Amino acid sequence: MKPTKKRPNHALQRTAPCVTAPASAAAFPPTMQVPRRTPLSLSLGSLGVPRILTTPPTPPTQRTQRTQPDMKTTNTLISPAPPIPNRKCLFFALVLTSLPLGFTLPQVQASPIVVPNFSFESPDVADGLFSLVIPDWSYMGSGAFQAGVYDHNDAGFPGATGGNLPAPALGAQSAFLHTGGLGGVSMTTTSALTSILPETTYTLTVAIGVRLDFPAGPANGGGSLNLFANGVNVSGSELNFNVNTLPRGAFADYTISFTTGTSDFIIGQSLTPFIGIFFDGSSGINVDNVRLDATSVPEPTTVTLLLSASLLAMNRRKRPMK
């Protein structure tokens, strides 16, 4: 009896799931892999453009290790690579070279404030004479004192007869403050010179000297240079000096300054200069060429911001790779 051949049950094949053995990797070379289609996002689906990856994405936990090919060693002498310049040096070199090409740092200039009768040429008096009136200025004192305008001669300042006083004085005349004993005398402008603004530096410069034909002052004789806001000394804007240290037969500049903030209480108040001497004995000083300047505090410029941002970027540490 012949053995009967078993025929496949096609009905069973149509209803039972297909079970296949896992294929080896060699059976499907990479070029034959079917590309995977990723699900469409809302934005891509609305455009109707599907995004297809031709190769399966690498899981984030896996890392591809690169191996260097075998290299044959030879006796060739390889010179070391030149050192790489510091990044900060390169950046500053770039900034310096770019300045002539159009980048210029802003230059802040002081704006002079008009000081009336600043060199005391009014009233005009003859050589060797004086006036007890100082136009646009007022003075007050205690004890025996004098103040006014003097047209000097060579006895007080060499070359002053028929000429001008030595620099930094200006013109032929100066104001004078004298005391004859215990007391003092001071002078200020009769009107305010300006209203104090925020974020501004105010600088007062005065040429002060002592006549050669005037006696030396007492050991405790002193003077002061101030800036007043509404008649009150501005903190930090005072200069005290000893009269015996002032130049004799000459003048020298003495300077004080202060800077306002954005909301200082003195903003809007009236600014006036104050010059005084206080003695316990007979002495005096000569004052000339009074100058007051205002300089706005500069805001950060584009160049400064660029420098700061670049330095911060260079100093940041690199984030470690995940």
C-alpha positions as CSV (number, residue, x, y, z in Angstrom):
1,M,0.0,0.0,0.0
2,K,1.4,3.3,-1.1
3,P,1.9,5.9,1.6
4,T,-0.4,8.9,1.1
5,K,1.1,12.3,0.7
6,K,0.1,14.9,3.2
7,R,-1.3,17.9,1.5
8,P,-1.2,21.2,3.1
9,N,-4.5,22.5,4.6
10,H,-5.0,25.8,2.8
11,A,-7.9,26.7,5.0
12,L,-5.7,26.3,8.0
13,Q,-3.0,28.6,6.4
14,R,-5.6,31.2,5.8
15,T,-6.8,31.2,9.4
16,A,-3.7,30.4,11.5
17,P,-1.0,33.1,12.1
18,C,2.1,32.8,10.0
19,V,5.0,31.6,12.1
20,T,8.5,32.1,10.7
21,A,11.9,31.5,12.1
22,P,14.1,34.5,12.9
23,A,16.2,35.3,9.9
24,S,19.9,35.8,10.2
25,A,21.5,39.2,9.7
26,A,23.3,37.9,6.6
27,A,20.0,37.2,4.9
28,F,19.1,40.9,4.9
29,P,22.1,43.1,3.9
30,P,21.9,46.8,4.8
31,T,21.1,47.8,1.3
32,M,18.0,45.6,1.3
33,Q,16.4,47.0,4.5
34,V,13.0,48.5,4.2
35,P,13.0,52.1,5.3
36,R,10.9,52.8,8.4
37,R,8.3,55.4,8.3
38,T,8.0,57.5,11.4
39,P,4.6,58.8,12.5
40,L,3.7,62.2,11.3
41,S,3.7,65.1,13.7
42,L,0.8,67.6,13.8
43,S,2.8,70.2,12.0
44,L,4.2,67.9,9.3
45,G,0.9,66.2,8.9
46,S,-0.8,69.5,8.3
47,L,1.7,70.2,5.5
48,G,1.3,66.8,4.1
49,V,5.0,66.1,4.0
50,P,6.0,62.8,5.7
51,R,9.5,62.6,7.2
52,I,11.2,59.3,6.3
53,L,14.4,58.0,7.9
54,T,16.4,55.8,5.6
55,T,18.3,54.2,8.5
56,P,17.0,53.3,11.9
57,P,17.9,55.9,14.6
58,T,20.5,55.0,17.1
59,P,19.1,54.5,20.7
60,P,20.3,57.3,23.0
61,T,21.9,54.8,25.3
62,Q,24.1,53.3,22.7
63,R,27.4,54.9,21.6
64,T,29.3,54.2,18.6
65,Q,32.9,53.4,19.4
66,R,35.4,54.4,16.8
67,T,38.5,52.5,16.4
68,Q,41.6,53.7,14.6
69,P,42.9,51.6,11.8
70,D,46.2,49.9,12.3
71,M,49.1,52.1,11.5
72,K,52.6,51.0,10.7
73,T,55.2,52.8,12.7
74,T,58.1,54.4,10.9
75,N,61.2,56.2,11.9
76,T,59.9,59.5,10.4
77,L,60.7,62.5,12.6
78,I,57.5,64.5,13.2
79,S,58.0,68.1,14.4
80,P,55.6,69.2,17.1
81,A,52.7,71.5,16.2
82,P,53.1,75.2,16.9
83,P,51.3,76.3,20.1
84,I,47.8,77.6,19.7
85,P,47.6,81.3,20.9
86,N,45.3,82.0,23.8
87,R,41.8,82.8,22.8
88,K,41.7,86.0,24.8
89,C,44.9,87.2,23.0
90,L,43.3,86.5,19.7
91,F,40.2,88.3,20.6
92,F,42.0,91.5,21.8
93,A,44.2,91.4,18.8
94,L,41.0,91.3,16.6
95,V,39.5,94.2,18.5
96,L,42.7,96.3,18.2
97,T,43.0,95.7,14.5
98,S,39.3,96.5,14.0
99,L,39.5,99.9,15.7
100,P,41.2,101.6,12.7
101,L,38.5,100.1,10.4
102,G,35.6,102.0,12.0
103,F,35.3,101.1,15.7
104,T,36.2,104.2,17.8
105,L,35.9,104.6,21.5
106,P,33.8,107.5,22.6
107,Q,35.6,110.5,24.0
108,V,33.8,112.2,26.8
109,Q,34.4,116.0,26.9
110,A,33.7,118.3,29.8
111,S,31.2,121.1,29.2
112,P,32.3,124.4,30.7
113,I,29.8,126.2,32.9
114,V,30.0,130.0,32.7
115,V,31.5,131.6,35.8
116,P,30.9,135.4,35.8
117,N,34.0,137.6,36.2
118,F,36.1,134.4,36.5
119,S,39.4,136.1,36.1
120,F,38.4,139.3,38.0
121,E,39.2,141.8,35.2
122,S,36.3,143.8,36.5
123,P,36.5,146.5,37.7
124,D,39.6,147.6,35.8
125,V,42.1,149.2,38.2
126,A,45.6,150.7,37.7
127,D,48.8,148.8,38.4
128,G,49.5,148.5,42.1
129,L,46.0,149.5,43.1
130,F,42.9,147.6,44.2
131,S,39.2,147.8,44.6
132,L,37.1,146.5,47.5
133,V,34.3,145.6,45.1
134,I,34.2,142.2,43.3
135,P,31.4,142.3,40.6
136,D,29.3,139.2,40.4
137,W,30.9,137.9,43.7
138,S,30.2,138.6,47.4
139,Y,32.4,138.1,50.4
140,M,32.0,138.0,54.1
141,G,34.3,137.6,57.1
142,S,35.0,138.1,60.7
143,G,37.7,140.0,62.6
144,A,40.0,142.3,60.5
145,F,39.8,141.3,56.9
146,Q,39.8,142.7,53.4
147,A,38.7,141.3,50.0
148,G,38.6,142.8,46.5
149,V,40.3,143.0,43.1
150,Y,44.0,143.8,42.8
151,D,46.1,144.8,39.7
152,H,49.5,143.4,40.7
153,N,53.0,144.7,39.9
154,D,56.4,143.1,39.8
155,A,56.8,143.3,43.6
156,G,54.0,140.7,44.0
157,F,54.3,138.7,40.9
158,P,57.3,139.1,38.6
159,G,56.3,140.4,35.2
160,A,52.9,141.6,36.3
161,T,53.7,145.4,35.9
162,G,52.0,146.4,32.7
163,G,51.5,142.7,31.8
164,N,49.6,139.6,32.8
165,L,49.9,137.3,35.8
166,P,51.8,134.0,35.5
167,A,49.8,131.0,34.3
168,P,47.6,129.3,35.3
169,A,46.2,132.8,36.3
170,L,44.6,134.7,33.4
171,G,44.8,138.4,32.8
172,A,46.4,141.2,34.8
173,Q,44.2,141.2,37.9
174,S,43.1,138.7,40.6
175,A,40.8,138.6,43.6
176,F,42.4,138.7,47.0
177,L,41.4,137.6,50.5
178,H,43.4,139.1,53.4
179,T,43.1,138.8,57.2
180,G,44.8,141.0,59.8
181,G,44.4,138.8,62.8
182,L,42.1,136.2,64.3
183,G,39.3,135.6,61.9
184,G,38.6,134.6,58.3
185,V,37.1,135.7,55.0
186,S,35.4,133.8,52.2
187,M,33.9,134.6,48.8
188,T,31.3,133.1,46.5
189,T,29.3,134.0,43.4
190,T,26.2,136.1,43.9
191,S,24.1,133.8,41.8
192,A,24.0,130.0,41.3
193,L,26.0,128.8,38.4
194,T,23.9,125.9,37.4
195,S,21.3,123.3,38.7
196,I,22.8,119.9,39.6
197,L,21.9,117.2,37.2
198,P,21.9,113.4,37.7
199,E,24.8,111.2,36.6
200,T,27.1,114.2,36.1
201,T,30.6,115.0,37.4
202,Y,31.2,118.6,38.4
203,T,34.8,119.8,38.6
204,L,35.9,123.1,40.1
205,T,39.5,124.4,39.3
206,V,40.9,127.6,40.8
207,A,44.4,129.2,40.4
208,I,45.7,130.2,43.9
209,G,48.9,131.9,44.8
210,V,50.6,134.3,47.3
211,R,52.2,137.6,46.6
212,L,56.0,137.8,47.2
213,D,55.6,141.1,49.1
214,F,53.0,139.7,51.5
215,P,54.2,138.3,54.9
216,A,54.1,134.5,55.5
217,G,51.0,133.2,57.1
218,P,50.8,131.7,60.6
219,A,51.6,128.1,61.1
220,N,47.9,127.3,61.7
221,G,46.7,129.5,58.8
222,G,44.5,127.5,56.4
223,G,42.1,127.7,53.6
224,S,39.4,125.7,51.8
225,L,37.9,125.2,48.4
226,N,34.3,123.9,48.3
227,L,31.3,123.4,46.1
228,F,27.9,124.3,47.7
229,A,24.5,122.9,46.9
230,N,21.8,125.3,48.1
231,G,24.4,126.9,50.4
232,V,25.5,123.6,52.0
233,N,28.9,122.0,51.3
234,V,28.6,118.9,49.1
235,S,30.1,115.9,50.9
236,G,33.4,114.9,49.4
237,S,34.0,118.1,47.5
238,E,36.2,119.9,50.0
239,L,39.9,120.7,49.7
240,N,41.7,122.1,52.7
241,F,45.2,123.6,52.3
242,N,47.8,125.3,54.4
243,V,48.6,128.8,53.1
244,N,52.3,128.4,53.8
245,T,52.4,125.6,51.2
246,L,51.0,127.7,48.4
247,P,53.4,129.0,45.7
248,R,54.8,132.5,46.3
249,G,55.1,134.8,43.4
250,A,53.3,132.3,41.3
251,F,50.0,130.4,40.9
252,A,49.0,126.8,40.9
253,D,45.7,125.0,40.0
254,Y,43.7,123.4,42.8
255,T,40.8,121.1,41.9
256,I,37.8,119.5,43.6
257,S,35.0,117.4,42.1
258,F,32.0,115.2,42.9
259,T,29.7,112.9,40.9
260,T,25.9,112.6,41.2
261,G,23.9,109.4,40.9
262,T,20.5,108.8,39.4
263,S,18.5,109.8,42.5
264,D,20.8,111.9,44.8
265,F,18.9,114.3,47.0
266,I,21.0,117.3,45.7
267,I,19.7,116.9,42.2
268,G,18.0,120.1,41.1
269,Q,19.7,122.2,43.7
270,S,21.8,125.3,42.9
271,L,25.5,124.9,42.6
272,T,28.0,127.6,43.7
273,P,31.7,127.8,44.4
274,F,33.1,128.7,47.8
275,I,36.7,129.9,48.6
276,G,37.8,130.9,52.0
277,I,40.8,131.4,54.4
278,F,40.8,131.2,58.2
279,F,43.8,132.5,60.2
280,D,45.0,133.3,63.6
281,G,47.3,135.9,62.3
282,S,48.0,138.2,59.2
283,S,48.1,136.6,55.8
284,G,46.3,136.3,52.6
285,I,45.8,134.5,49.2
286,N,45.2,135.6,45.6
287,V,42.5,133.8,43.5
288,D,42.1,133.8,39.7
289,N,40.8,131.9,36.7
290,V,37.9,130.1,38.3
291,R,36.6,127.2,36.1
292,L,33.6,124.9,36.5
293,D,33.0,121.9,34.2
294,A,30.2,119.4,34.0
295,T,30.8,115.9,32.5
296,S,28.0,113.5,31.8
297,V,28.7,109.9,33.0
298,P,29.0,107.8,29.8
299,E,26.6,104.9,29.2
300,P,28.0,101.5,28.3
301,T,28.9,101.6,24.6
302,T,28.5,99.0,22.0
303,V,32.2,98.2,22.0
304,T,32.2,97.7,25.8
305,L,29.2,95.4,25.6
306,L,30.9,93.4,22.8
307,L,34.0,93.0,24.9
308,S,32.1,91.9,28.0
309,A,29.9,89.4,26.1
310,S,32.9,88.0,24.3
311,L,34.9,87.5,27.5
312,L,32.0,85.8,29.1
313,A,31.6,83.5,26.2
314,M,35.3,82.6,26.2
315,N,35.3,81.9,29.9
316,R,32.3,79.6,29.9
317,R,33.1,75.9,30.4
318,K,32.2,73.4,27.8
319,R,29.4,71.2,28.7
320,P,30.3,67.5,28.9
321,M,28.9,65.3,26.2
322,K,26.2,62.9,27.2
